[in-house]
């Protein structure tokens, strides 16, 4: 009879995991230090875009700078289903399939926060987030 293989941890052995965690910690510190510059970039981006609210969506805009220019692209194409299209889909799919395939934005609800949960439910199913702790914790292998 052959030897039993050691169980493998998802994502490598414990030593590999520790190295990956350390790499994440170092990168996290760099990202945190860079966040103010990203926020400033986004603020300037929005300020420049706000200078041209009346420009048609199909037009590009050249904004002159000192050393070079900024090009504001035409708006991206977005498709939406029309009211007439929704009526046709309802007839095509039937009520049950139509309701299963339809998506309603929470902001469209009579009360977008829906604190009484009349129209929606809230579950812990969103993305997870990592944060680097200041204190060394006791390792719990997965």
N, C-alpha and C positions, 0 to 999 in steps of 0.2 A: 504494500500500500504506500502511496506517495505521501510526501510531507504536506502539511496544511500550509497554505499561503497566508501570510499576515494580512489582516484586513487593511485595505487602503482607505485613507481619508479622502473625501472628495476634494479635489484641488491640490493633492500632493501630501507628502508626509508632514509631520509637525514642524520640522526644521524649515522646510520650504515655506510653509504657511507663515512662520514667524518672519522670514525674510520678506515675504510679500506684504505682511502687515507693516513692517518697518519702512518699506518702500512707499506704501500708502501714506504713512505718517509724514514722511519727508515731503512728498508731493502735496499733501494737504496743507502743510505749513506754507509752501510756496504759493498755492492757490489762494489761501487766506490773505497772504501778504499782497497779492495782486488784485484782490477784489475791489479796493478803492479805485484803481485805474479802470477796471471794467465798468464800475458804476459811473465814473466820469465819462467814459466812452459812450455808454448808453444815453446819458443825459445830453451830451453834445449831439448825438445822433438824432434824438427826438427833437431837440431845439432846431436843428437844421431842417428836418422834415416839416416842422410846424411853420416854417417860413413860406411854404408853398401849398397851402390847403386847397386852393382853387384849381390847381393844374390837373387836367384830365388824366385819368389812370393810364392811358396808352402812351403818354408822353414821357420822355426822359428829360432830366434837368441837369445842366452843368452848373455847379456852384464854384465860383472862382475862389482860390485860396492864394496865399503868398508864394509858396513853393510849387504847388500843383493844384489841380482841381478835384472836386468830389463829384462823382456821377451818381445821381439818384435815378434808379432804374424805373422803368414802367412798372405798374402794379402787376403782381402775379395774377394769372387767370384763376378764377374760382368758379366752380360749378355748384349750383343749388337746384333742388327740385322745386318746380313751380307748383302753385296750387292746382292747376289743371293736371300737372304730372302726378301729383299725389292722388287726385281723384281717379286717374287711370290706373295707378298702381293698386289702389284699393279694390277696384273692379277685377284686375288681373290676379291678385294674390288672395283676395278674400279678407274678411275682417281679422281672423286669427293671425295669419302670416303677416298682414300689414302691421298689426300692433306689435308683433315680435320684432319686426325689422325697423320700425320707426324709432327715432331717437328724439327726445325732447330735451332741450337745454334747460338746466335748472333756473337760469335767469329768466326764462319764459313763464315760470310758474306764477300763480297769483301772489304767493309769498315766496320769493326766491330762497329764503333761509329755511322755510318749512320746518320750524322748530317742533311742531306737533306731529310731524311725520305723516301728514295727510296724503302727500303725493310721492314721497320718496323715503328711502331708507339709507342709513349711513353704516358702512361696514369698514373694517380695517383691511381693505384690499388694495390700497394704493401703493405707490413705490415705497421702498425702505430707504433710509438715509443713514450714512455713516458719519460719525463725528469722533475726533481724536480726543480721548480723555486726558486729563492732566495727571491722573494718578494711575500707577500700574495696577491693573486688576488681576485677579486670580484667573488663570487660563482655564477655560472649559472646552475640552476637545469636542468637536461636532461629531 
